[in-house]
Amino acid sequence: MENKLYGTRLYVDYRSINHNFNFLKKKINNSKVVVMVKANAYGHGDLQFTQYLESIGISDFAVADFEEGVRLRNAGVRGSIMVMNPGVNNLETIIENDLEPVIYNKMILSQMNSIIYKSSKKRVRIHIKFNTGMNRWGFNIEDTSYLINTISKNQNLVIGSIYSHFASVSDIEEDLFSQKQIDVLLNIGQQFFRGFKYNIDIHISNSAMILRDFHLEAFSCFRVGLLLYGGVDHPSLVPVSELKCPISDIRIVDIGDTIGYQRKYIVKQQKKIAIIPFGYADGLQRSWGEGKLRFYYQGQLIPTIGLISMDSCVLDITNIKDISIGDEVFYFGKKRPIWELAKELDTIPYEIMASLSRRIKRIYS
């Protein structure tokens, strides 16, 4: 009954998550998985989503910043939580909450050493990121010896993994560069394996490369995100969520009337329009109005009309029969795949998912 109180709702299907996870396990021969739950679990609700993943046997997670990690820890998530983008000012908070920071430059490492030496804290598990060609975060190859020497002197630092990030994942023409990234990382890994007498995971593969079977045999640990969320067009995967909006109002607008802000749309022939409670404060973009964005309803796609507002948008239902106030339209879902929506909007599923506002009601079943 409580769910009926809400307008725009994101429905998340646990069975579909489990289906995708079982496919993943077979694909990588039950190797270790680090699940990306940053950006509010790609918009799916980080607390409930991560807690469910723990219940089906996943114990390693990754978030972007310390606040995401603290939020999960405070909610009772027990597994390993990698913080991928820590800053020098929040390392102490990361350590206090038993989170695992990624070390990606010398300043972060120096600050980490300083904190541990001063406080005599328990051993802290860290991860080291290398730049193998994307030129974002990460140490350069020539820093390898420095890192091994520096970290080996601090017995309270334990390396959980070393990793990198593919610069390109879907372009076959870039595979030679991707292979070079793998070779560089594996070479770095061998140096670490010789320098430390305990197991260190090494990973670079993500959802796209896993689905392409791109040299999976080289690694025993894999990062996964979009695959698990069902945001990939693949015959063995299923969408895990769908977003519904109820029609709040229907009206007739006459010739010469205007629709929306700036009187952007001028009616040239009588229109029937519907208003739904879903706007750019919920995850849409203002530029997706005027027909660029379309919603699914009973086998038809209904275009927006006029500019999108902060809390609502207007749909042109002139040619739609049997539609009434209270009926629901779909932003994306099983009958409206998110990858098709993304192509129409000239974006990617990641952006659509991650942009979903926290004020949208998430419903899990």
C-alpha positions as CSV (number, residue, x, y, z in Angstrom):
1,M,0.0,0.0,0.0
2,E,2.8,2.4,0.9
3,N,4.3,2.2,-2.6
4,K,1.1,3.6,-4.1
5,L,1.8,6.8,-2.3
6,Y,4.6,7.6,-4.8
7,G,4.5,8.9,-8.3
8,T,7.7,8.1,-10.3
9,R,9.0,4.7,-9.2
10,L,12.0,2.5,-10.0
11,Y,11.2,-1.2,-9.7
12,V,14.2,-3.5,-9.0
13,D,13.9,-7.2,-9.5
14,Y,16.1,-9.3,-7.3
15,R,15.5,-12.5,-9.4
16,S,16.9,-10.7,-12.4
17,I,20.0,-9.6,-10.5
18,N,20.6,-13.2,-9.4
19,H,20.1,-14.4,-13.0
20,N,22.8,-12.0,-14.3
21,F,25.1,-12.9,-11.4
22,N,24.8,-16.6,-12.2
23,F,25.6,-15.9,-15.8
24,L,28.7,-13.9,-14.7
25,K,30.0,-16.7,-12.5
26,K,29.9,-19.2,-15.3
27,K,31.5,-16.7,-17.7
28,I,34.5,-16.1,-15.4
29,N,34.7,-19.6,-13.9
30,N,33.7,-18.4,-10.4
31,S,36.7,-16.0,-10.1
32,K,36.6,-13.2,-7.7
33,V,34.2,-10.3,-8.5
34,V,34.4,-6.7,-7.4
35,V,31.0,-5.1,-7.9
36,M,30.7,-1.4,-8.6
37,V,28.1,0.1,-6.4
38,K,29.2,3.8,-6.8
39,A,26.8,6.5,-7.8
40,N,24.0,5.0,-5.6
41,A,24.5,1.6,-7.2
42,Y,24.2,3.1,-10.7
43,G,20.9,4.7,-9.5
44,H,19.4,1.5,-8.1
45,G,19.8,2.4,-4.4
46,D,23.1,1.5,-2.9
47,L,22.0,0.2,0.5
48,Q,19.4,-2.3,-0.6
49,F,21.2,-3.3,-3.7
50,T,24.5,-4.0,-1.9
51,Q,22.8,-5.8,1.0
52,Y,21.1,-8.1,-1.5
53,L,24.4,-8.7,-3.3
54,E,25.9,-9.8,0.0
55,S,23.0,-12.2,0.6
56,I,23.8,-14.0,-2.7
57,G,27.5,-14.3,-1.9
58,I,29.2,-11.2,-3.1
59,S,31.7,-9.8,-0.6
60,D,33.8,-7.2,-2.6
61,F,32.5,-3.8,-3.6
62,A,33.8,-0.5,-5.0
63,V,32.6,3.0,-4.5
64,A,33.8,6.3,-5.8
65,D,34.3,8.4,-2.7
66,F,34.5,8.0,1.1
67,E,30.9,9.2,1.8
68,E,29.5,6.3,-0.3
69,G,31.7,3.9,1.6
70,V,30.7,5.2,5.0
71,R,27.1,5.1,4.1
72,L,27.3,1.4,3.3
73,R,29.3,0.6,6.4
74,N,26.8,2.4,8.6
75,A,24.1,0.4,7.0
76,G,25.8,-2.8,8.1
77,V,27.5,-3.9,4.9
78,R,30.3,-6.2,6.1
79,G,32.2,-6.9,2.9
80,S,35.3,-5.3,1.5
81,I,34.6,-1.7,0.2
82,M,37.2,-0.2,-2.1
83,V,37.2,3.6,-2.2
84,M,38.5,4.5,-5.7
85,N,38.9,8.2,-5.4
86,P,40.0,9.1,-1.9
87,G,41.5,12.5,-1.0
88,V,44.2,13.4,1.5
89,N,41.7,15.0,3.8
90,N,39.4,12.0,4.1
91,L,41.9,9.1,4.5
92,E,41.5,9.0,8.3
93,T,37.8,8.7,7.9
94,I,38.3,5.9,5.4
95,I,40.6,4.0,7.8
96,E,38.2,4.6,10.8
97,N,35.4,3.0,8.9
98,D,37.4,0.0,7.8
99,L,37.3,1.0,4.1
100,E,40.0,0.3,1.6
101,P,41.5,3.3,-0.2
102,V,43.0,3.3,-3.6
103,I,46.4,4.8,-3.7
104,Y,46.9,6.6,-7.0
105,N,49.7,9.1,-6.4
106,K,52.6,9.8,-4.1
107,M,50.8,12.4,-2.1
108,I,48.0,10.0,-1.1
109,L,50.6,7.3,-0.2
110,S,52.7,9.8,1.9
111,Q,49.6,10.9,3.8
112,M,48.6,7.3,4.3
113,N,52.0,6.4,5.8
114,S,51.9,9.5,8.0
115,I,48.5,8.6,9.4
116,I,49.4,5.0,10.2
117,Y,52.7,5.9,11.8
118,K,51.2,8.5,14.0
119,S,48.2,6.4,15.2
120,S,49.7,2.9,15.2
121,K,46.4,1.7,13.6
122,K,45.7,-1.9,12.7
123,R,46.8,-3.1,9.3
124,V,45.1,-1.3,6.5
125,R,44.3,-2.9,3.2
126,I,44.9,-0.7,0.2
127,H,44.7,-1.0,-3.6
128,I,47.1,0.6,-6.1
129,K,46.0,2.0,-9.4
130,F,48.3,2.3,-12.4
131,N,47.9,4.4,-15.4
132,T,48.4,2.1,-18.4
133,G,47.1,4.5,-21.1
134,M,43.9,6.2,-20.1
135,N,45.8,9.1,-18.3
136,R,43.3,9.5,-15.6
137,W,44.1,8.5,-12.0
138,G,47.1,6.1,-11.4
139,F,50.8,5.8,-11.0
140,N,53.0,5.6,-14.0
141,I,54.9,2.4,-14.9
142,E,58.2,3.9,-13.7
143,D,56.8,4.3,-10.2
144,T,56.7,0.6,-9.7
145,S,60.0,0.2,-7.8
146,Y,59.3,3.2,-5.7
147,L,56.0,1.8,-4.6
148,I,57.3,-1.7,-3.8
149,N,60.2,-0.2,-1.7
150,T,58.0,2.3,0.1
151,I,55.1,0.0,0.9
152,S,57.3,-2.9,2.0
153,K,58.7,-0.7,4.7
154,N,55.3,-0.2,6.3
155,Q,54.1,-3.4,7.9
156,N,50.7,-1.9,8.5
157,L,49.9,-1.5,4.8
158,V,48.6,-4.6,3.0
159,I,48.1,-4.5,-0.8
160,G,44.7,-6.0,-1.7
161,S,45.1,-5.5,-5.4
162,I,46.8,-3.6,-8.2
163,Y,44.7,-2.6,-11.1
164,S,44.2,-0.4,-14.1
165,H,41.4,0.8,-16.4
166,F,40.8,0.0,-20.1
167,A,40.8,3.1,-22.3
168,S,38.6,1.5,-24.9
169,V,36.3,-1.6,-24.5
170,S,34.0,-1.9,-27.5
171,D,36.1,-0.9,-30.4
172,I,37.9,-3.9,-32.0
173,E,40.3,-1.5,-33.7
174,E,41.6,-0.5,-30.3
175,D,42.2,-4.1,-29.1
176,L,45.9,-3.8,-29.8
177,F,46.1,-0.9,-27.4
178,S,44.0,-2.9,-24.8
179,Q,46.3,-5.8,-25.1
180,K,49.3,-3.5,-24.5
181,Q,47.5,-2.3,-21.3
182,I,47.1,-5.9,-20.2
183,D,50.7,-6.7,-20.9
184,V,51.9,-3.6,-19.0
185,L,49.8,-4.4,-15.9
186,L,50.8,-8.1,-15.9
187,N,54.4,-7.1,-16.0
188,I,53.9,-4.7,-13.0
189,G,52.0,-7.5,-11.2
190,Q,55.0,-9.8,-11.6
191,Q,57.2,-7.3,-9.9
192,F,54.8,-6.9,-7.0
193,F,54.5,-10.7,-6.7
194,R,58.2,-10.9,-6.2
195,G,58.3,-8.1,-3.7
196,F,55.5,-9.3,-1.4
197,K,55.0,-12.8,0.1
198,Y,51.2,-12.8,0.1
199,N,48.5,-12.9,-2.5
200,I,47.7,-9.7,-4.4
201,D,44.8,-9.6,-6.8
202,I,45.3,-8.0,-10.2
203,H,42.4,-6.7,-12.4
204,I,41.6,-4.6,-15.4
205,S,38.6,-6.4,-17.0
206,N,35.1,-4.8,-16.8
207,S,31.6,-5.8,-18.0
208,A,32.2,-5.0,-21.6
209,M,35.5,-7.0,-21.8
210,I,34.0,-9.9,-19.9
211,L,31.2,-10.2,-22.4
212,R,33.7,-10.1,-25.2
213,D,35.8,-12.8,-23.6
214,F,38.8,-10.6,-24.0
215,H,41.7,-12.5,-22.4
216,L,39.8,-13.5,-19.3
217,E,42.4,-16.2,-18.7
218,A,45.0,-13.7,-17.6
219,F,43.1,-12.6,-14.5
220,S,41.5,-14.1,-11.4
221,C,39.6,-11.0,-10.4
222,F,37.1,-8.9,-12.3
223,R,35.3,-5.6,-11.8
224,V,31.7,-5.6,-12.9
225,G,28.9,-3.0,-13.0
226,L,26.7,-2.6,-16.0
227,L,26.5,-6.3,-16.7
228,L,25.0,-7.1,-13.3
229,Y,22.6,-4.2,-13.6
230,G,21.3,-5.5,-16.9
231,G,22.2,-2.4,-18.9
232,V,23.8,-4.4,-21.8
233,D,22.2,-5.8,-24.9
234,H,23.1,-9.4,-24.6
235,P,21.0,-12.6,-25.1
236,S,22.0,-14.1,-21.7
237,L,21.3,-11.0,-19.6
238,V,18.1,-9.4,-18.5
239,P,17.3,-5.9,-17.3
240,V,17.0,-5.7,-13.5
241,S,14.9,-2.5,-13.3
242,E,12.2,-0.5,-14.9
243,L,11.0,3.1,-14.2
244,K,7.3,3.9,-14.4
245,C,5.6,7.3,-14.2
246,P,1.9,7.8,-13.7
247,I,0.0,10.3,-15.8
248,S,-1.0,13.1,-13.4
249,D,-3.2,15.1,-15.7
250,I,-4.5,15.2,-19.3
251,R,-5.6,18.4,-21.1
252,I,-6.6,19.6,-24.5
253,V,-4.6,22.6,-25.9
254,D,-5.9,24.6,-28.8
255,I,-4.3,26.2,-31.9
256,G,-2.2,29.2,-30.8
257,D,-1.7,27.9,-27.2
258,T,1.9,27.3,-26.0
259,I,3.3,24.5,-23.9
260,G,6.0,24.8,-21.3
261,Y,8.6,27.3,-20.3
262,Q,9.6,30.1,-22.8
263,R,6.4,29.2,-24.7
264,K,8.8,27.0,-26.6
265,Y,6.1,24.9,-28.3
266,I,3.4,26.8,-30.2
267,V,0.3,24.6,-31.0
268,K,-0.5,24.6,-34.7
269,Q,-3.2,22.0,-34.5
270,Q,-5.3,20.9,-31.5
271,K,-3.3,18.6,-29.2
272,K,-4.0,16.3,-26.3
273,I,-1.2,16.3,-23.8
274,A,-0.4,14.4,-20.6
275,I,1.7,15.6,-17.7
276,I,3.9,13.2,-15.7
277,P,5.8,13.9,-12.4
278,F,9.3,13.4,-13.9
279,G,11.7,16.2,-14.6
280,Y,15.3,17.3,-14.7
281,A,15.5,17.1,-10.9
282,D,14.8,13.4,-11.2
283,G,17.4,12.5,-13.9
284,L,16.1,13.9,-17.2
285,Q,17.9,16.6,-19.1
286,R,16.2,19.8,-20.1
287,S,17.4,19.4,-23.7
288,W,15.5,16.1,-24.0
289,G,12.2,17.9,-24.5
290,E,10.5,18.8,-27.8
291,G,10.3,15.2,-28.9
292,K,13.8,14.0,-28.3
293,L,12.8,11.8,-25.3
294,R,10.0,9.3,-25.8
295,F,8.2,7.2,-23.2
296,Y,6.8,3.7,-23.8
297,Y,3.1,2.9,-23.5
298,Q,1.4,-0.2,-24.7
299,G,3.7,-0.8,-27.7
300,Q,3.9,2.8,-28.7
301,L,6.5,5.6,-28.1
302,I,5.1,8.9,-26.8
303,P,7.2,12.0,-27.4
304,T,7.8,14.9,-25.1
305,I,6.4,18.2,-26.2
306,G,7.8,21.6,-25.0
307,L,10.7,21.9,-22.6
308,I,11.2,19.6,-19.7
309,S,10.6,21.2,-16.3
310,M,12.4,20.5,-13.0
311,D,9.6,18.2,-11.6
312,S,7.6,17.3,-14.7
313,C,7.4,16.9,-18.4
314,V,4.6,17.0,-21.0
315,L,3.9,14.2,-23.5
316,D,2.0,14.4,-26.7
317,I,-0.8,11.8,-26.6
318,T,-2.9,13.2,-29.4
319,N,-2.7,9.9,-31.3
320,I,-2.8,7.6,-28.3
321,K,-6.1,5.9,-27.7
322,D,-7.4,4.5,-24.4
323,I,-5.1,6.4,-22.1
324,S,-6.3,8.0,-18.9
325,I,-5.1,9.8,-15.8
326,G,-3.4,7.2,-13.6
327,D,-2.1,5.1,-16.4
328,E,1.6,4.5,-16.4
329,V,4.3,5.2,-19.0
330,F,7.7,3.7,-19.0
331,Y,11.0,5.6,-19.1
332,F,12.9,2.3,-19.5
333,G,12.2,-1.4,-18.7
334,K,11.9,-4.9,-20.1
335,K,9.8,-3.7,-23.0
336,R,11.8,-0.5,-23.4
337,P,15.5,-1.5,-23.1
338,I,17.7,1.1,-21.6
339,W,20.3,0.7,-24.3
340,E,17.7,1.6,-27.0
341,L,16.7,4.6,-25.0
342,A,20.4,5.6,-24.7
343,K,21.0,5.4,-28.4
344,E,18.0,7.7,-29.1
345,L,19.3,10.2,-26.6
346,D,22.8,10.0,-27.9
347,T,24.2,8.9,-24.5
348,I,25.0,5.7,-22.7
349,P,23.1,3.5,-20.2
350,Y,25.5,4.5,-17.4
351,E,24.5,8.2,-17.6
352,I,20.8,7.4,-17.6
353,M,21.1,5.1,-14.6
354,A,23.5,7.2,-12.6
355,S,21.5,10.4,-13.1
356,L,18.4,9.0,-11.4
357,S,17.6,11.2,-8.3
358,R,17.5,9.8,-4.8
359,R,14.0,11.2,-4.5
360,I,12.7,8.6,-6.9
361,K,11.1,5.8,-4.9
362,R,13.0,2.5,-5.3
363,I,10.8,-0.7,-4.9
364,Y,12.5,-4.1,-4.5
365,S,11.0,-7.5,-5.0
